[in-house]
Amino acid sequence: MKLAIIASEFGDAKKSAKSLKNIVKSVDVRDADVIVALGGDGFMLQTLHAYMNFGKPIFGMNRGTVGFLMNEYSADDLQERIQQADTYSLHPLRMRATRCDGEVVEHLAINEVSLLRETRQAAHLRVAVDGKVRIPELVGDGVLVATPAGSTAYNLSAHGPIIPLGANLLALTPLSAFRPRRWRGALLPHDVTVELTISQPQKRPVSAVADMHEVRDVRHVMIEEARDTELKVMFDPEHSLAERILTEQFVH
């Protein structure tokens, strides 16, 4: 098995990568069977985005802080660990955002697509699902749509639901909603199209963010699962992504 070892520029990642390369031969990503990424969750997201079209599974090892998307770091028996690892296929979200000047921008998101107010003015949004208006006016800081893999990230901080892998659901979660005040969000089938329209976008400017890609001053955003794009992430069986997401539901 040919491995490509890549590392974050921060923390102990570069030092660990250098040590690991003294034990395991590293090849170019284009020639690799598996990409080994050393860093934190942020670096894992960057790696998934950077090599999205390569079709290579990624085995991450934590050299950052939280490391929810990473395995524990160890230089021992790496080839054997990877051979025994569980592989998960993830489909990102496709965001198609139309700016106030008419420009249309597309980005993919592995965790979530979020709409955020840009100023002190609350955002006014119309929420439609598969063409049917579900909330004529949502007033607040914004709203997000999260994948199961991203449901334990920003979505969880916004008090959204944790979604087990394989549930074929997406989370639609408000951000500090002022009206309707009691709306806590919704669970949606994974194959729906969410359409968000911004009221008074010049007076109440809104940004659309797909993971780390931000598009400012939007007036309309379409979000749907990108079924034509598949990402493969590998985990040690005893610390699988599915188990981690499930465990998060019982953390006090």
Order of alpha helices (4+ residues) and beta strands (2+ residues): beta-alpha-beta-alpha-beta-alpha-beta-beta-beta-beta-beta-beta-beta-alpha-beta-beta-beta-beta-beta-beta-beta-alpha
